[in-house]
Amino acid sequence: MPTSQRHQQLQRLRLRRIDIIQNIKDAVLILMGVMAAGFGLKGFLLPNRFLDGGVMGISLLANVVWGIQLPLLVILFNLPFVVIAYTQVAKKFAIKTLIAISALAGVLALVEFPIMTHDKLLIAVFGGFFLGGGIGLSIRGGSVIDGTEVLAIFTSKKTTMTVGDVILILNIIIFSVAAYLINVETALYAILTYLVASKTVDFVVHGIEEYTSVMIVSDKHEEIKDTIITKLGRGVTVLKGKSGYGKKGHRVAEVDVIFSVVTRLELQRMKTEITKIDPEAFVVENSINDIKGGMIKKRPFRED
């Protein structure tokens, strides 16, 4: 076999192996998410007639008001958003979402979970925690078990509203209806459950570390670059730019812009080291959700 053909075959095998490994990881994450959400619903929220926000909140509200089985409601209310995801997001995402929602309905119908507590505060906090954890794990697996995000993305494309606006308006409607049909106390606990669930989703999806990208413009860029690499143990990218109008007036000169990424806990030390070298350095910080590759997850700061 010629070398080029063998190389192509090895490349195809490598890509196929990556796809298989990723699909297995996604399946495990989705299964864990479905089980966690099922535990949160049947162990805390459902037996105590508690609510949540989003499409899951609509399902729980319909279950409380009309007594319809929750597994059926989960499929019924999420099915339109699976169709939207199929046409507006991606086919693979829609298929995974359909599987995840069906699996959640199956868990709710067939798996028995113990009722953990009847304390209202514990129900709201831990019910929201496990439900949010389940939603977050399913998102990590490339699917959703609550169609709220799909609806928000679709609506934001068709209107001037942002994704956050859509989710906020939807939840205001849900909580208002809950206060009217049931009582205000239930609606207030539902808000607490939703807040816990949403923060848990953020924690599971983005992780405990929050990353910040830093861009530095300084006449002492070489010294700052060397310090970040050797003293702080972080990688940098040097971007080429042109100076404009600043403290020294109009200047037409090329400058090196240093770009690096650190965690929230490491940011202050980097800024301190920059100040030591150049107190007048121009530093821009931007929050980012997550990163892949590079040195940030491999090499910690070295102590002086």
Secondary structure, 3 states (H helix, E strand, C coil): CCHHHHHHHHHHHHHHHHHHHHHHHHHHHHHHHHHHHHHHHHHHHHHHCCCCCHHHHHHHHHHHHHCCCHHHHHHHHHHHHHHHHHHHCCHHHHHHHHHHHHHHHHHHHHCCCCCCCCCHHHHHHHHHHHHHHHHHHHHHCCCCCCCHHHHHHHHHHHCCCCHHHHHHHHHHHHHHHHHHHCCHHHHHHHHHHHHHHHHHHHHHHHCCCCEEEEEEECCCHHHHHHHHHHHCCCCCEEEEEECCEECCEECCCEEEEEEEEEEHHHHHHHHHHHHHHCCCCEEEEEEECCCCCCCCCCCCCCCC
